[in-house]
Amino acid sequence: MDDYSVKTERQMKRLYHSLGERDRRRYAAVEVDKLGHGGLEYISKLLGCDPKAIRRGIAELESEEELDSNRQRKKGRDENC
C-alpha cells in the first residue's frame, strides 16, 4: 500500500473535519476500501478516527439497507470518527 501525498492527506483531513459523524466514518470506510491491506490502520491514524467506527462505516456501506441521512446522534455521544 502506498501512502497518499502530503497535499492529498491535507485535503482529506480538511474534508473529513467538515463532515458530520456518520459521514466521517463512511468517508473513512471508503478510503480504507480503496487502499486495501493496511488501509484501516493508515486512515485511522491519518484522520484520528477510531478503527471500530471505521468498521461500523464499512458495515453500513456493505449493508443492503438504504443509508439513513436524516437522523443525527445526540450531542455528547461522538465515536471519535
C-alpha positions as CSV (number, residue, x, y, z in Angstrom):
1,M,0.0,0.0,0.0
2,D,1.3,3.4,-0.9
3,D,0.6,6.5,1.3
4,Y,-1.1,9.4,-0.2
5,S,0.8,12.6,-1.0
6,V,1.1,15.3,1.7
7,K,-1.2,17.5,-0.4
8,T,-3.8,14.8,-0.7
9,E,-3.6,14.0,3.0
10,R,-4.2,17.6,3.8
11,Q,-7.2,17.8,1.6
12,M,-8.6,14.6,3.1
13,K,-8.3,15.9,6.6
14,R,-9.9,19.2,5.6
15,L,-12.9,17.4,4.0
16,Y,-13.1,14.9,6.9
17,H,-13.4,17.6,9.5
18,S,-16.1,19.4,7.6
19,L,-18.4,16.3,7.7
20,G,-20.8,15.1,10.4
21,E,-20.0,12.0,12.5
22,R,-21.9,9.5,10.3
23,D,-20.4,10.9,7.1
24,R,-16.9,10.9,8.6
25,R,-17.0,7.2,9.3
26,R,-18.5,6.4,5.9
27,Y,-15.9,8.5,4.2
28,A,-13.1,6.8,6.2
29,A,-14.6,3.4,5.2
30,V,-14.5,4.3,1.5
31,E,-10.8,5.3,1.8
32,V,-10.0,2.1,3.6
33,D,-11.6,0.1,0.9
34,K,-9.7,1.9,-1.8
35,L,-6.4,1.2,0.0
36,G,-6.9,-2.4,0.8
37,H,-4.5,-4.2,3.1
38,G,-3.1,-1.8,5.7
39,G,-5.6,0.9,4.9
40,L,-7.6,0.7,8.1
41,E,-4.5,1.5,10.3
42,Y,-3.3,4.2,7.9
43,I,-6.7,6.0,7.6
44,S,-7.4,5.7,11.3
45,K,-4.1,7.3,12.2
46,L,-4.3,9.9,9.4
47,L,-7.8,11.1,10.3
48,G,-7.7,10.4,14.0
49,C,-10.7,8.1,13.7
50,D,-11.3,5.0,15.9
51,P,-10.9,1.8,13.9
52,K,-14.2,0.5,15.4
53,A,-16.0,3.5,14.0
54,I,-14.5,2.8,10.5
55,R,-15.6,-0.8,10.7
56,R,-19.1,0.4,11.5
57,G,-18.9,2.6,8.4
58,I,-17.8,-0.3,6.3
59,A,-20.7,-2.4,7.7
60,E,-23.2,0.4,6.9
61,L,-21.9,0.8,3.3
62,E,-22.0,-3.0,2.8
63,S,-25.5,-3.4,4.2
64,E,-28.4,-3.8,1.8
65,E,-30.4,-1.3,3.8
66,E,-30.7,2.3,2.5
67,L,-28.3,4.7,4.1
68,D,-30.1,6.9,6.6
69,S,-29.1,10.5,6.1
70,N,-31.6,12.3,8.3
71,R,-31.1,11.2,11.9
72,Q,-28.2,12.5,13.9
73,R,-26.9,11.4,17.3
74,K,-27.5,13.4,20.3
75,K,-24.6,15.8,21.3
76,G,-22.0,14.3,23.5
77,R,-22.0,10.8,22.0
78,D,-19.2,11.0,19.5
79,E,-17.5,7.8,18.5
80,N,-14.2,9.6,17.6
81,C,-14.9,9.5,14.0
